[in-house]
């Protein structure tokens, strides 16, 4: 499907803002819409991307995988993720929530939450969804390396 859009322009705008750490209320204010309208549009984007009703982290991960939003080039100053936080890179970049990571890895939930907070601070991410996008941006998501990059309003 190269060259074919997966989501509408408005859906792309909203998902892009979620990936950049915006809240639904901030998006609504920016576009002159109601927060409920923003949430409905994000819901339709989820359907187009084939993800069920889910957290914004999963939506952003799917959008990155499907190249439905643009991810800017990695920053010049690369983030060095400490070894003790690397177990989070794969599941977090896929949008997996802390409770599921804890269960899958047999790690105490509160330890996963604390490590997730550390990773979020390290990546300078405003929200959990922003963290997912930052991992893709800095090519720390397992499938992000070597991926063609879209530019705003264009293609790779």
SEPA-248253 format. One record per residue: residue number from 1; residue in one letter; x, y, z of N, C-alpha, C in turn. Coordinates in pm, 1 decimal, always signed. Example, Ala and Ser with C-alpha at 12.3 -4.5 7.8 and 13.67 -1.06 7.14 Angstrom:
2
 num residu       nX       nY       nZ      caX      caY      caZ       cX       cY       cZ
   1      A  +1319.0   -569.0   +780.0  +1230.0   -450.0   +780.0  +1320.0   -330.0   +780.0
   2      S  +1285.0   -225.0   +708.0  +1367.0   -106.0   +714.0  +1290.0     +3.0   +787.0
//
This chain:
156
 num residu       nX       nY       nZ      caX      caY      caZ       cX       cY       cZ
   1      X    +78.7   -120.1     +0.0     +0.0     +0.0     +0.0    +83.4   +127.4     +0.0
   2      X   +204.1   +127.6    -47.4   +281.4   +251.1    -47.9   +207.3   +361.2   -121.1
   3      X   +211.3   +480.2    -64.8   +146.0   +594.2   -126.2     -1.5   +605.4    -93.8
   4      X    -60.6   +502.6    -36.0   -202.2   +504.5     -2.3   -217.3   +539.6   +145.3
   5      X   -302.6   +636.4   +174.6   -321.8   +679.9   +314.2   -406.5   +579.5   +390.2
   6      X   -364.1   +550.4   +512.2   -438.3   +458.4   +597.2   -546.8   +533.5   +674.4
   7      X   -517.7   +655.3   +714.3   -612.9   +736.0   +790.8   -640.4   +866.2   +716.3
   8      X   -750.0   +933.1   +752.1   -782.6  +1061.4   +690.0   -684.8  +1168.4   +738.4
   9      X   -684.6  +1281.6   +670.4   -596.3  +1390.7   +711.3   -625.8  +1435.3   +854.4
  10      X   -753.1  +1448.9   +889.1   -789.7  +1492.2  +1024.5   -746.2  +1388.2  +1127.2
  11      X   -768.6  +1260.2  +1097.7   -726.1  +1154.5  +1188.8   -574.7  +1158.1  +1206.4
  12      X   -504.3  +1178.8  +1096.8   -358.4  +1188.1  +1104.0   -316.2  +1305.6  +1192.1
  13      X   -382.2  +1421.6  +1174.1   -351.0  +1538.4  +1256.5   -368.8  +1507.1  +1404.9
  14      X   -479.5  +1444.2  +1439.0   -508.4  +1414.1  +1579.2   -412.4  +1309.9  +1635.9
  15      X   -388.3  +1201.7  +1560.8   -296.7  +1097.7  +1609.9   -156.0  +1154.7  +1622.7
  16      X   -118.5  +1240.6  +1527.7    +13.5  +1304.6  +1535.6    +25.9  +1385.2  +1664.1
  17      X    -77.2  +1459.7  +1699.2    -75.3  +1539.6  +1821.9    -67.2  +1449.2  +1945.1
  18      X   -141.7  +1337.4  +1945.2   -133.5  +1242.2  +2056.9    +10.3  +1191.6  +2067.8
  19      X    +72.0  +1160.0  +1954.3   +210.6  +1112.1  +1953.5   +307.4  +1218.7  +2004.1
  20      X   +270.1  +1345.4  +1986.4   +354.6  +1455.7  +2032.8   +327.4  +1493.0  +2178.0
  21      X   +239.7  +1417.3  +2245.6   +215.9  +1439.4  +2388.0    +97.6  +1528.6  +2421.0
  22      X    +13.7  +1560.8  +2323.5   -103.1  +1645.2  +2348.9   -215.4  +1563.1  +2410.7
  23      X   -304.4  +1629.0  +2483.8   -425.2  +1565.7  +2535.5   -540.1  +1594.0  +2439.4
  24      X   -650.0  +1519.9  +2454.6   -767.4  +1541.4  +2369.9   -819.9  +1684.0  +2386.4
  25      X   -815.3  +1737.9  +2506.7   -861.9  +1874.9  +2530.6   -775.3  +1977.4  +2458.2
  26      X   -643.1  +1955.7  +2457.9   -552.4  +2045.9  +2387.1   -574.9  +2039.5  +2235.7
  27      X   -598.7  +1918.7  +2185.7   -625.4  +1902.3  +2042.7   -755.3  +1973.7  +2005.9
  28      X   -857.7  +1956.2  +2089.8   -987.5  +2019.8  +2064.9   -972.3  +2171.6  +2059.1
  29      X   -897.1  +2227.7  +2152.1   -876.5  +2372.5  +2154.3   -801.7  +2419.1  +2028.4
  30      X   -702.9  +2344.1  +1986.0   -623.8  +2380.0  +1868.2   -708.4  +2380.4  +1740.5
  31      X   -796.0  +2280.4  +1727.2   -873.3  +2264.1  +1604.1  -1016.2  +2318.3  +1613.6
  32      X  -1052.0  +2380.0  +1725.9  -1186.5  +2434.5  +1740.6  -1293.2  +2325.9  +1743.9
  33      X  -1261.1  +2213.0  +1802.8  -1354.7  +2100.6  +1812.3  -1385.9  +2073.2  +1958.9
  34      X  -1481.9  +1988.4  +1982.1  -1513.0  +1945.4  +2118.6  -1427.3  +1823.1  +2151.2
  35      X  -1388.2  +1808.5  +2277.3  -1308.8  +1690.2  +2315.1  -1377.0  +1558.4  +2275.8
  36      X  -1508.7  +1551.8  +2285.1  -1580.5  +1429.3  +2247.3  -1563.6  +1400.9  +2097.7
  37      X  -1559.8  +1506.9  +2016.6  -1539.6  +1491.5  +1872.3  -1397.8  +1440.5  +1843.5
  38      X  -1301.8  +1492.6  +1917.1  -1163.6  +1446.9  +1901.3  -1154.9  +1298.2  +1935.7
  39      X  -1217.0  +1258.8  +2046.0  -1213.3  +1117.7  +2087.2  -1282.0  +1028.7  +1984.7
  40      X  -1390.8  +1076.0  +1925.5  -1461.0   +998.4  +1822.8  -1373.0   +982.2  +1698.0
  41      X  -1304.8  +1089.3  +1660.0  -1215.7  +1083.4  +1543.5  -1099.9   +987.8  +1570.1
  42      X  -1045.8   +990.4  +1690.8   -939.6   +896.3  +1726.9   -992.0   +752.6  +1724.8
  43      X  -1116.9   +734.8  +1766.6  -1179.6   +602.2  +1761.2  -1188.5   +549.9  +1618.2
  44      X  -1224.6   +638.5  +1524.1  -1231.1   +597.8  +1383.8  -1091.1   +566.9  +1329.5
  45      X   -991.4   +639.5  +1376.6   -852.7   +609.9  +1335.7   -812.9   +470.8  +1385.1
  46      X   -854.3   +436.4  +1506.2   -825.5   +302.8  +1559.3   -885.2   +195.5  +1468.0
  47      X  -1009.4   +217.2  +1424.8  -1075.3   +121.3  +1335.1   -998.8   +107.2  +1204.3
  48      X   -957.5   +218.9  +1147.2   -884.3   +214.8  +1019.7   -749.3   +145.3  +1034.3
  49      X   -689.9   +156.0  +1152.0   -559.9    +92.4  +1176.5   -576.3    -51.3  +1225.8
  50      X   -700.9    -92.2  +1247.2   -727.0   -229.6  +1288.3   -693.8   -259.5  +1433.0
  51      X   -695.9   -155.8  +1517.7   -672.0   -180.0  +1659.8   -802.5   -157.7  +1735.4
  52      X   -830.9   -240.9  +1834.1   -955.4   -226.0  +1909.2   -950.5   -101.7  +1997.3
  53      X  -1063.0    -75.0  +2062.3  -1063.5    +35.0  +2159.1   -946.3    +10.3  +2252.5
  54      X   -858.9   +107.1  +2263.4   -733.7    +83.4  +2334.4   -678.1   +213.4  +2388.0
  55      X   -572.9   +198.7  +2461.9   -501.3   +315.2  +2512.9   -435.9   +389.8  +2396.8
  56      X   -410.7   +517.6  +2415.8   -344.7   +598.0  +2312.7   -207.6   +542.6  +2276.6
  57      X   -142.9   +474.6  +2371.6    -11.0   +418.4  +2342.9    -19.0   +315.4  +2231.8
  58      X   -122.9   +233.3  +2232.8   -139.8   +130.7  +2129.2   -172.0   +197.0  +1996.1
  59      X   -255.6   +300.5  +1999.7   -290.1   +373.8  +1878.2   -164.9   +433.4  +1814.0
  60      X    -80.9   +497.0  +1892.7    +41.6   +558.9  +1839.7   +135.9   +451.2  +1786.1
  61      X   +149.2   +340.2  +1858.6   +235.6   +231.9  +1811.6   +186.8   +179.3  +1676.8
  62      X    +56.0   +158.8  +1664.0     -0.1   +109.9  +1536.6    +21.7   +212.4  +1426.1
  63      X     +1.8   +339.7  +1456.7    +21.3   +444.5  +1356.5   +167.0   +448.4  +1310.1
  64      X   +259.9   +428.8  +1402.7   +401.9   +425.4  +1365.7   +431.5   +304.2  +1277.6
  65      X   +377.5   +188.6  +1315.6   +402.0    +66.7  +1239.0   +345.9    +75.9  +1098.1
  66      X   +228.4   +137.2  +1084.8   +163.6   +149.7   +954.4   +209.5   +273.7   +878.1
  67      X   +302.9   +348.4   +936.8   +352.4   +470.6   +874.7   +237.9   +568.1   +847.4
  68      X   +141.7   +572.5   +938.9    +25.1   +659.5   +923.7    +51.1   +800.7   +974.9
  69      X   +157.8   +817.9  +1051.0   +197.3   +950.6  +1097.7   +345.7   +965.3  +1069.0
  70      X   +390.9  +1088.5  +1063.6   +533.2  +1107.6  +1038.8   +608.0  +1107.6  +1170.1
  71      X   +723.0  +1046.2  +1166.0   +812.4  +1043.9  +1281.2   +937.2  +1118.2  +1236.9
  72      X   +970.2  +1224.2  +1308.3  +1085.2  +1304.3  +1268.1  +1213.9  +1224.3  +1285.4
  73      X  +1316.9  +1273.0  +1223.1  +1447.3  +1206.8  +1231.4  +1495.8  +1204.7  +1375.9
  74      X  +1579.1  +1107.3  +1409.4  +1632.0  +1102.4  +1545.9  +1705.4  +1231.3  +1580.7
  75      X  +1698.6  +1268.5  +1707.1  +1768.8  +1389.0  +1750.0  +1919.4  +1366.7  +1737.7
  76      X  +1991.8  +1475.2  +1723.7  +2137.2  +1466.3  +1707.4  +2202.3  +1403.7  +1830.2
  77      X  +2144.3  +1430.0  +1945.6  +2198.3  +1375.3  +2069.8  +2118.9  +1249.3  +2105.5
  78      X  +2177.5  +1134.2  +2078.6  +2111.1  +1006.3  +2102.8  +2096.0   +980.0  +2252.1
  79      X  +1985.7   +918.9  +2288.2  +1960.4   +882.3  +2426.6  +2020.0   +744.2  +2450.5
  80      X  +2099.5   +733.9  +2555.8  +2158.0   +605.2  +2592.3  +2071.4   +545.0  +2702.3
  81      X  +1994.0   +443.8  +2666.4  +1904.3   +379.5  +2762.3  +1984.6   +280.1  +2845.0
  82      X  +1982.6   +295.2  +2978.2  +2057.2   +201.8  +3063.9  +2007.8    +58.2  +3045.1
  83      X  +2096.6    -35.1  +3062.3  +2064.9   -177.6  +3045.0  +1943.4   -220.2  +3127.8
  84      X  +1931.2   -168.2  +3250.0  +1821.2   -211.3  +3337.8  +1684.4   -164.9  +3290.1
  85      X  +1680.7    -71.1  +3193.9  +1552.0    -25.4  +3138.9  +1523.6    -82.9  +3000.2
  86      X  +1621.5   -150.4  +2941.9  +1605.9   -200.0  +2804.6  +1495.2   -302.9  +2789.1
  87      X  +1459.8   -374.3  +2895.8  +1352.1   -472.4  +2885.8  +1218.8   -406.1  +2849.3
  88      X  +1209.6   -274.5  +2868.9  +1086.4   -202.0  +2838.1  +1075.7   -159.3  +2691.8
  89      X  +1186.1   -152.5  +2619.3  +1184.8    -94.8  +2485.1  +1087.4   -164.1  +2390.8
  90      X  +1093.0   -294.7  +2381.8  +1007.0   -367.9  +2289.4   +859.4   -354.0  +2326.6
  91      X   +820.6   -388.1  +2450.5   +677.3   -378.7  +2481.9   +623.5   -235.6  +2482.6
  92      X   +699.1   -139.6  +2533.2   +649.6     -1.2  +2538.1   +634.2    +55.2  +2397.4
  93      X   +729.4    +26.7  +2308.0   +718.3    +77.9  +2171.3   +602.2    +14.1  +2096.5
  94      X   +552.9    -99.4  +2145.5   +435.1   -164.1  +2086.9   +306.9   -120.2  +2156.9
  95      X   +319.1    -34.1  +2258.1   +201.4    +18.0  +2326.7   +151.1    -67.4  +2440.8
  96      X   +228.6   -166.0  +2483.6   +187.3   -255.4  +2592.0   +188.5   -179.7  +2725.0
  97      X    +86.4   -202.1  +2804.1    +72.3   -133.8  +2932.6   +155.4   -202.0  +3042.2
  98      X   +184.5   -127.2  +3148.0   +272.1   -173.6  +3256.7   +222.9   -302.7  +3321.8
  99      X    +93.5   -316.0  +3343.8    +39.9   -436.0  +3409.6    +68.4   -560.7  +3326.1
 100      X    +51.7   -549.5  +3196.5    +78.7   -663.1  +3108.5   +228.2   -694.7  +3103.1
 101      X   +312.2   -590.2  +3101.4   +457.1   -612.2  +3102.1   +497.6   -686.2  +3229.0
 102      X   +443.3   -643.0  +3341.6   +474.8   -707.5  +3470.0   +437.8   -854.9  +3466.9
 103      X   +319.6   -886.1  +3415.0   +275.6  -1024.9  +3407.5   +361.2  -1108.2  +3313.6
 104      X   +392.7  -1051.8  +3197.2   +472.3  -1124.3  +3097.8   +615.6  -1148.5  +3144.8
 105      X   +671.0  -1054.3  +3217.3   +811.8  -1062.5  +3257.8   +830.9  -1113.1  +3400.7
 106      X   +720.3  -1138.7  +3470.3   +727.0  -1180.7  +3611.2   +807.9  -1081.4  +3694.8
 107      X   +779.5   -954.0  +3671.3   +843.2   -844.9  +3744.4   +733.4   -776.6  +3825.4
 108      X   +761.0   -734.7  +3948.7   +657.4   -666.3  +4026.9   +604.1   -543.4  +3951.8
 109      X   +473.6   -528.3  +3953.9   +407.0   -419.0  +3882.7   +465.7   -282.8  +3918.8
 110      X   +485.7   -256.0  +4049.2   +537.9   -125.5  +4090.4   +679.8   -100.9  +4039.0
 111      X   +757.7   -207.5  +4022.1   +892.2   -193.3  +3965.2   +882.7   -153.1  +3818.2
 112      X   +787.5   -213.5  +3746.4   +768.6   -179.0  +3605.0   +723.4    -33.2  +3593.1
 113      X   +631.1     +7.5  +3679.2   +582.0   +146.3  +3676.0   +696.7   +243.4  +3702.9
 114      X   +779.4   +213.5  +3802.6   +892.9   +300.7  +3835.3   +992.1   +307.0  +3719.3
 115      X  +1021.9   +192.8  +3658.4  +1113.3   +190.3  +3543.9  +1053.4   +264.8  +3424.7
 116      X   +923.7   +250.2  +3405.9   +854.0   +318.9  +3296.7   +865.2   +470.0  +3315.9
 117      X   +848.2   +516.8  +3439.2   +861.9   +660.1  +3470.1  +1004.9   +707.9  +3441.2
 118      X  +1103.0   +626.1  +3478.6  +1243.2   +661.6  +3452.2  +1268.4   +673.8  +3301.6
 119      X  +1215.7   +576.9  +3226.1  +1232.9   +579.0  +3081.2  +1164.4   +701.1  +3020.3
 120      X  +1047.4   +733.7  +3070.5   +974.0   +850.5  +3019.7  +1051.7   +979.5  +3045.2
 121      X  +1108.6   +992.8  +3165.6  +1190.0  +1111.5  +3196.5  +1314.9  +1116.0  +3108.5
 122      X  +1380.2  +1001.7  +3094.2  +1501.2   +992.5  +3012.9  +1473.0  +1033.9  +2868.1
 123      X  +1358.5   +992.7  +2814.8  +1322.3  +1022.7  +2676.1  +1254.8  +1159.5  +2662.7
 124      X  +1237.6  +1229.5  +2775.0  +1173.3  +1361.6  +2777.7  +1035.5  +1358.0  +2711.8
 125      X   +955.7  +1259.8  +2751.0   +821.7  +1242.4  +2695.0   +716.8  +1298.7  +2789.9
 126      X   +623.5  +1373.8  +2734.1   +515.8  +1434.9  +2813.0   +413.1  +1333.8  +2861.3
 127      X   +380.2  +1238.2  +2775.0   +276.1  +1139.3  +2806.1   +327.0  +1000.4  +2768.5
 128      X   +248.9   +898.6  +2803.7   +286.0   +761.6  +2767.0   +287.7   +746.7  +2614.1
 129      X   +187.0   +804.3  +2547.4   +180.8   +796.2  +2401.0   +299.7   +869.2  +2337.8
 130      X   +339.8   +979.8  +2397.9   +456.3  +1054.0  +2348.9   +582.5   +969.1  +2363.2
 131      X   +591.8   +892.3  +2471.4   +705.4   +803.1  +2491.5   +713.6   +701.5  +2378.0
 132      X   +600.2   +643.3  +2339.0   +599.2   +547.0  +2228.9   +655.6   +611.9  +2102.4
 133      X   +607.0   +731.0  +2070.6   +654.0   +801.3  +1950.8   +803.3   +833.7  +1960.6
 134      X   +849.2   +873.8  +2079.4   +992.1   +906.8  +2097.1  +1079.7   +782.6  +2076.2
 135      X  +1032.6   +666.1  +2121.2  +1109.7   +543.8  +2099.5  +1121.8   +513.5  +1950.4
 136      X  +1013.7   +537.1  +1877.1  +1019.1   +518.0  +1731.5  +1109.8   +623.1  +1668.4
 137      X  +1097.6   +747.0  +1712.9  +1177.7   +855.8  +1657.3  +1326.2   +827.5  +1672.0
 138      X  +1366.0   +783.2  +1788.4  +1507.5   +758.3  +1814.6  +1550.4   +616.6  +1774.8
 139      X  +1463.0   +549.5  +1698.2  +1489.5   +415.6  +1646.0  +1523.8   +315.8  +1755.7
 140      X  +1457.4   +329.8  +1869.8  +1473.5   +235.2  +1979.4  +1365.0   +129.3  +1977.4
 141      X  +1261.3   +150.0  +1895.1  +1158.9    +47.6  +1874.5  +1220.9    -59.2  +1784.8
 142      X  +1202.7   -185.9  +1816.9  +1270.4   -292.4  +1741.8  +1250.0   -287.4  +1590.4
 143      X  +1132.0   -247.3  +1542.6  +1107.1   -246.5  +1398.7  +1125.8   -109.0  +1336.2
 144      X  +1172.6    -11.2  +1412.9  +1187.0   +124.9  +1360.5  +1315.9   +144.6  +1282.5
 145      X  +1417.7    +70.4  +1313.9  +1547.5    +90.0  +1249.8  +1539.9    +59.8  +1100.7
 146      X  +1591.4   +151.2  +1021.6  +1594.7   +131.7   +877.5  +1462.0   +158.1   +807.6
 147      X  +1363.4   +203.2   +878.9  +1230.5   +229.3   +823.9  +1231.8   +361.7   +748.9
 148      X  +1162.6   +366.2   +636.3  +1151.0   +491.6   +561.3  +1077.2   +591.8   +647.0
 149      X  +1116.2   +717.3   +639.6  +1053.5   +820.9   +721.7   +967.2   +911.4   +636.6
 150      X   +847.5   +936.9   +684.5   +759.9  +1033.3   +619.6   +795.4  +1171.4   +670.5
 151      X   +767.3  +1267.8   +590.1   +783.5  +1405.4   +631.6   +644.9  +1463.9   +652.2
 152      X   +630.0  +1570.7   +728.4   +497.0  +1626.5   +750.6   +427.9  +1655.2   +618.2
 153      X   +308.1  +1598.1   +602.1   +228.5  +1621.8   +483.3   +279.2  +1550.1   +359.6
 154      X   +377.0  +1462.1   +373.2   +431.8  +1395.1   +256.0   +461.8  +1250.2   +282.1
 155      X   +541.3  +1192.2   +194.5   +578.6  +1052.8   +215.2   +729.9  +1042.1   +216.4
 156      X   +776.7   +920.4   +238.7   +920.4   +897.6   +255.0  +1000.6   +939.6   +134.5
//
